[in-house]
């Protein structure tokens, strides 16, 4: 297993083919999910906690990304409706109920991303990549070592790193939390918002306290992943952009 295109690794000499494939397919999926998810959120940029949430219930968070984030009502007279008048919710943003294309693409990108992630995890387990390169050692998880590694990243100039493992302690912790924590939580909370899943497996949403809680957690995890992506790109640039890109595209850092 000596070539970079095999399932194994040559430490410091780039990434094997299956890692590069999963990385770029996953990156494209994340970009599509982010764009379509933002369009979906613009139609109703209000987050709730619990099982129920709509324009007539108080939100947990209001996101000012469209005119729909505010609670808008108007009054109707009794003559308009025989049953009597009352506050009626009015949404003003022009994409309201016109974002079916975003929902369809979001659903498609989510399944492509999920399939790619499952294949990556299977290959990572078989090759030992997960255990050897991504899981931090228990003895290394001390405040002193974590602080030393963080300080080295913040204060000292980063040396130009060869692409691929071995990774330092902060990299291991971050990659492990993203791959084995944030991304699975993103998938499960997404399933918790699905009416079809809730009708068949209501316990998925119940784990989070309701479908609206799952939606709110879905957004929070998305924000955390965007923050990770920004820091990741900054670190790639600081540690040698060309070398890192060669390692992730050609499989060689030379």
Secondary structure by P-SEA (a helix, b strand, c coil): ccccccccccccccccaaaaaaaaaaaaaaaaaaaaaaaaaaacccccccccccccccccccccccccccccccccccccccccccbbbbbcccccccaaaaaaaaaaaaaaaaaaaaaaaaaaaaacccccccccccccccaaaaaaaaaaacccccccccccccccaaaaaaaaaaaccaaaaaaaaaaaaccccccccaaaaaaaccaaaaaaaaaaaaaaaaaaaaaaaaaaaaacaaaaaaaacccccc
